[in-house]
Amino acid sequence: MAYVKSEEDPELVFVIDKDIERYEVDNIRKIVDGMNHDLEDSGFAQYSYSVVVVGNKVYVKRNLKTL
């Protein structure tokens, strides 16, 4: 398991080293879903995020919504 903080790729949050660590992706999704719910309740639904898995890298990307 490796959480990542990258200046070059700020949306990258996690790198999966083994299949057993895939449960971490579920944990990240739960955190992001909770954050999205809080944003929506506060009237900031346009600032929602989603979890995207590309290979062994996990990204939290902002959803681009039109108003």
Rosetta blueprint (number, residue, H / E / L):
1 M L
2 A E
3 Y E
4 V L
5 K L
6 S L
7 E L
8 E L
9 D L
10 P L
11 E L
12 L E
13 V E
14 F E
15 V E
16 I L
17 D L
18 K L
19 D H
20 I H
21 E H
22 R H
23 Y H
24 E H
25 V H
26 D H
27 N H
28 I H
29 R H
30 K H
31 I H
32 V H
33 D H
34 G H
35 M H
36 N H
37 H H
38 D H
39 L H
40 E H
41 D H
42 S L
43 G L
44 F L
45 A H
46 Q H
47 Y H
48 S L
49 Y E
50 S E
51 V E
52 V E
53 V E
54 V E
55 G L
56 N L
57 K E
58 V E
59 Y E
60 V E
61 K E
62 R E
63 N L
64 L L
65 K L
66 T L
67 L L
